[in-house]
Amino acid sequence: MTRSTPPLAARIALAVGAAGAAAFAWGSLVERTRWTLRQVEVPVLPAGAEPITVLHLSDLHMAPWQREKQAWVASLATLQPDLIVDTGDNLGHERGLEGIRRAFDAFAGIPGVFVNGSNDYFGPQLKNPFMYFGGPSGRSRRSKRLDTDALHAYFAELGWQDLDNTAASLDLRGTHFEFFGVDDPHRGWDRLDLITAAIDDLRAEDPLGDETWPDVASVAARRSTVTVGVTHAPYQRVLNSFVNHGAQLILAGHTHGGQVCVPGFGALVTNCDIPRHQAKGLSTWRHGLRSAFLNVSAGLGTSIYAPVRFACAPEATVLRLVPVA
């Protein structure tokens, strides 16, 4: 008896299925743990200033058993950064702080600032991944409340400053920095009205603080202060407000860089309203006549219920701040 050849449609379906299975295996078993260090140079410092190294961490979604990720993050302390900026979603499990401690203990004594993402408040939930094509995700009422206070207490032990709907200042290598940030805009917890008051307090003793400049280059060149905005989710309303407040550099996370991308095309979704081509990496955010550098981290983790990345390796970013040319 001779075996008949399957119809063309069946062979195509089998090939597509095999390719999909191979892509999922790669994304789940290989790429999800291909920890990557992205390095960029950002000209925002005043002329003659000493370069400053900033380590940007985001979206670890940490579970206690993720020892390989914890060890890789801890190894970044050998870079000897001058500042750490953490843009939220550190926790990915009710015992996630155990893993965060193992990852971050090596950074004790290094100045840092942070904001929260929604996953620093609520645990992950199983979701239909196709829902993201319909717009930004929502929170399930069944989500477990996490111990955010314990996370904040640990960051305070490290010496990091909380920027959730507030502002702070810091001197690094002879340059004065002012930071302002918001609580997670993805859940509508950003209070830009509070930011305005906090920045006014910071700038009360700065004679140039209330002046406005047309673009990021002239701000850095004419002021001794470097202004940095920090948010978890890069929603346009927040980015625009930060630029209006004089931010020269904005750091964000949340998007996971799209998490599952198409080679040559990029992110399919951003889980917010930022343009897809700015879902990760360094770009320029423009609002009116003003602009700021924007670095969106693709993050280091995924939900424990969606452990896959494709064409979008997990990353931390080293930003080398240098003087404006």
C-alpha positions, 0 to 999 in steps of 0.5 A: 500500500502506498502512502498518499502525500498530504495536501498542500494546505495540510503541509503548509499548516504543519510547517507553520505549526512547527515554526510556531512551536520552534519560535515559542521554544526559543522565546521561552527557553532561550531568549527570555534569559539572554540578559543584555546590557545596552549602552548609550551616550546621552549629551545632557551635562553642562560643558566641562562636567565630568561624565556620569554613569547611570544604570537603568533597571526596570520590570524585573517581575522578580520571583524568588526562584529566579536565581540566574536573573538575580545573579546577573543583576547583582553582577552589574555592580561591577560597572560601578555606576554613579546612579541607579534609576529603577522604573518599577515592576520589581515584584512578580510574586508575593515573595518577590522581595526575596529575589530583589534583595539577592539582586540589589544588595550589591548596590548598597551605597550607590545613590538611586531613585525609583518609582512604582509600577502596578506590579509593585502593588499587585501580583500577576494574573493569568491573562489572554495575551491577545487582549493587548491588541485591544489596548492597554491592559487592566487589573483583575480584581482578583490580583493579590496585594503585595507588600509594597511597604516592605519593598520601599523600606528595603530601597530606603536601606539602600539609600534610594529616594522615592519619586512617586508623585514627588521630586528630589535632588542629588549632586553627582560628580560635581553636577546638580541633578533634580529628579521628579517622578510619578506613580504608575500612570498605567493605573491612573495613579500619576498626580502631575499636580503634585509634581508641579508643587514639588518641583517649585519647592526644589527650584525655589533657590534656583534663579534659573529654575522657572525659565523655559528653554526651547530644547534639550541642548540649550537647557543643558548648556545654560543651566548647571542643573540637569533635570530628569523625569522618571515614570514607569509607564511612558504615557504621552500625557506624562512625557509631555508634562515632564518636558513642560517642566524642563526635563532633559532626560526621561526614563521609563519602562513598562512596555517590555519593548513589545516583549514579542516582536517581529524581526524587521518590524519591531513591537506589535503592542506597547501596552500604553499610548507611546508610538511603537517605534519608541517602545524601547531604546533611546529616542527624542520626545518632542512636545511643542518647541521643547524636547527631551531624551527618552530612554524606555527600557525593555526590562529584565523580566516577564509575568510568570504567566507569560514567560516568553520573549521573542526578538526582544531580549531582556535588558538593563541599560547603562547611560553614559551622561556626557557634556553637550557638544 
